Amino acid sequence: MCESKVYLETAEGEQLVLEDVTSIRPENEGYRLVNLFGQQVHVRCRIKDIDLLKHRIVMEPIVGEPATQEQSESVQ
């Protein structure tokens, strides 16, 4: 399987944003994450690291802006 986990880097460490991510699309100064089950999250941040062997993506806040997350309804 090719799904990944997406984490947001914070001052306290890494926070899991979404599991089983199958799609990452640039959208509105951030990214739309969609997982295997259709759950969607929009994050306003930038990609810091992608490790496809470990199925792990780390994002970090844009300098001078707080990272935000918005959940959307599932895609059917």
Buried (B, 14 or more C-beta within 10 A) or exposed (E): EEEBBBBBBEEEEBEEBBBBBBEBEEEEEBBBBBBEEEBBBBBBBBBEEBEEEEBBBBBBBEEEEEBEBEEEEEEE
